[in-house]
């Protein structure tokens, strides 16, 4: 479901990965990012929630963010801590702690 939404997205989107473990995350990343995404006129940003505060922390594996980064690298993406939502950042990802 998430992989299909990524592949068909026409706008930036956010996805919650609560309940994902390494095996089903691997399938998701391969289905969503294993092949280049269709070209768009504007850049899209996909945000994946991989954790949360005390009240919801138990819904996420502690390794989820690390697995996601590793799997994106295996699909050919590069980690870029200064990546933005512009064409210069195409093919990159960044991990970002959101406190807000």
PLY file of the C-alpha trace (Angstrom):
ply
format ascii 1.0
element vertex 100
property float x
property float y
property float z
element edge 99
property int vertex1
property int vertex2
end_header
0.00 0.00 0.00
2.73 2.51 0.95
4.96 1.40 -1.93
2.17 1.94 -4.43
1.39 5.37 -2.95
5.06 6.35 -3.34
5.23 5.13 -6.94
1.98 6.92 -7.90
2.52 10.12 -5.88
1.90 13.45 -7.55
2.80 15.47 -4.46
5.05 15.14 -1.42
3.68 12.74 1.21
4.32 11.38 4.70
4.06 7.74 5.79
4.05 6.18 9.25
6.12 3.01 9.52
4.72 1.91 12.90
4.76 -1.87 13.14
7.34 -2.41 10.41
10.20 -4.82 10.99
13.24 -5.42 8.81
11.59 -8.04 6.57
8.49 -6.07 5.58
10.50 -2.83 5.41
12.85 -4.49 2.92
9.85 -5.41 0.72
8.43 -1.89 0.99
11.70 -0.16 0.04
12.35 -2.56 -2.84
8.83 -2.10 -4.24
8.85 1.68 -3.77
12.45 2.55 -4.68
13.97 -0.50 -6.38
13.31 1.04 -9.79
13.72 4.76 -10.58
10.59 6.75 -9.82
8.68 8.23 -12.75
9.90 11.75 -13.65
7.85 14.66 -12.33
7.91 18.39 -13.10
8.65 19.17 -9.46
10.62 17.34 -6.80
8.72 15.24 -4.29
9.65 14.66 -0.65
8.68 11.44 1.07
8.77 11.54 4.85
8.82 8.30 6.80
8.06 8.33 10.52
10.33 5.76 12.18
9.84 6.58 15.85
8.16 8.83 18.34
7.89 10.07 21.89
7.25 8.05 25.02
3.55 7.50 24.30
4.12 5.78 20.93
7.76 4.62 21.05
6.68 0.99 21.48
5.09 1.01 18.03
8.50 1.27 16.31
11.55 -0.97 16.26
14.59 0.83 17.66
16.49 -0.12 14.47
13.86 1.09 12.00
15.66 4.29 10.97
18.97 2.49 10.52
17.32 -0.24 8.43
15.57 2.34 6.24
18.82 4.18 5.52
20.68 0.95 4.75
17.94 -0.25 2.40
17.80 3.08 0.56
21.57 2.90 0.04
21.16 -0.63 -1.34
18.66 0.81 -3.85
21.26 3.33 -5.04
20.30 6.38 -2.97
22.97 8.47 -1.26
22.74 9.90 2.23
23.11 13.70 2.12
22.60 15.57 5.37
22.02 18.80 3.47
19.53 17.36 0.97
16.57 19.53 0.10
13.48 19.28 -2.04
15.19 20.39 -5.25
16.57 18.70 -8.34
20.15 19.02 -7.05
19.20 16.52 -4.32
17.71 13.93 -6.67
18.65 10.38 -5.60
19.47 11.37 -2.02
17.91 11.02 1.41
18.54 12.40 4.85
17.63 11.36 8.34
16.13 14.17 10.36
15.02 14.22 13.95
11.70 16.08 14.14
10.88 17.41 17.57
7.91 19.29 16.52
0 1
1 2
2 3
3 4
4 5
5 6
6 7
7 8
8 9
9 10
10 11
11 12
12 13
13 14
14 15
15 16
16 17
17 18
18 19
19 20
20 21
21 22
22 23
23 24
24 25
25 26
26 27
27 28
28 29
29 30
30 31
31 32
32 33
33 34
34 35
35 36
36 37
37 38
38 39
39 40
40 41
41 42
42 43
43 44
44 45
45 46
46 47
47 48
48 49
49 50
50 51
51 52
52 53
53 54
54 55
55 56
56 57
57 58
58 59
59 60
60 61
61 62
62 63
63 64
64 65
65 66
66 67
67 68
68 69
69 70
70 71
71 72
72 73
73 74
74 75
75 76
76 77
77 78
78 79
79 80
80 81
81 82
82 83
83 84
84 85
85 86
86 87
87 88
88 89
89 90
90 91
91 92
92 93
93 94
94 95
95 96
96 97
97 98
98 99
